[in-house]
């Protein structure tokens, strides 16, 4: 009985997103290199928005200049943007 309750609680917590994962990102913004950890499936504001020339991520990310604006897709890995992509927000999901 107690094992059943523990399993039910664990399943509920997982389904509710309590165990939210994080995505590590690193980027070059306006010539300077930064690292940041963002919550998955959440629109995250970059600590240093600007013209992004390199972007590394451990998840699949969508880069936005502003919410609702043009999107640039950056799958997990290393990316170079030429010309630079102006970015203020990232929406990342686990791989």
N, C-alpha and C positions, 0 to 999 in steps of 0.2 A: 504494500500500500504506500509506504513512504517513498520507495523507489519510483513509483508511478507519479507521485506528486512532484518529485525532483525533476523527472524527465519532462513533465508537462510545463513546469516553470521554465526550464531551460529552452524548450521549444518556443514558448511565448516570448521570452527575452530575445531570442535570435530573430524571430519574426517581427518584433517591434523595433529592431534596429538599435537596441541597447549596446550591442557589440559592434558599433560602427567602426569601419576600418579607416585608416588614413593612407594618403598617397604622398610620397616624397617627390618634390619637384625642385629643379635647379634651373636657373635661367640667367641670361645676360640681358640686362635692361639698361639702355642708354650707356653701354660700354662697361658696366660694372656687373660682377657675378654675385648672385644671391642664391640661397637655399631656403626652402620653406616646406612645412608639412601642412597639408590641407585635408579636411574631412571629405570622405568619398560621397558622391552624389549630392553635394552641397555647393552652391555658387560661392566661391571663395574669392575675396579681393586680394590681389597680389600686394605684398608688403611694399614693393617697389615697381609700380606700374610704369610703362613706357614702351619704347621701341625695342622689341624682343628680337635678338638675332640668333640666340641659341636657346634650346629648351630641352630638358631631360625630365623624364617622368617614369614612375614605377606603375602607372596605370594609364588608361586611355583618357586623354583630356581634350576638352573643347576650350579654345581661347577666345575671349570676347574683348573688344575695345570698349564696349558698354553693354549693359544688359539689354538683350533683344537685338543687338547689332550683328554685324557679319561674324561668322564663326570660322575659326581655323582649327582643323582636327590634328591632334598630335598623339598618335598611338604610342603605347609604352616604348621607351627607348630614347635615342638621341636625335635631335632635329636641328637643322640650320635653316634660318629664314633669310632669303635674299631676294627682294628687299626685306627690311625689318617689318615686323608685324606689331602694330600698336596694340597693347593688351593691358587691361585693367583687372579682368576677372578670369578665373579658370573653373571649369566644372569637370571634375575627374571621377572616373568610375574604376573599380578594381578590374584587373585582368581576369 
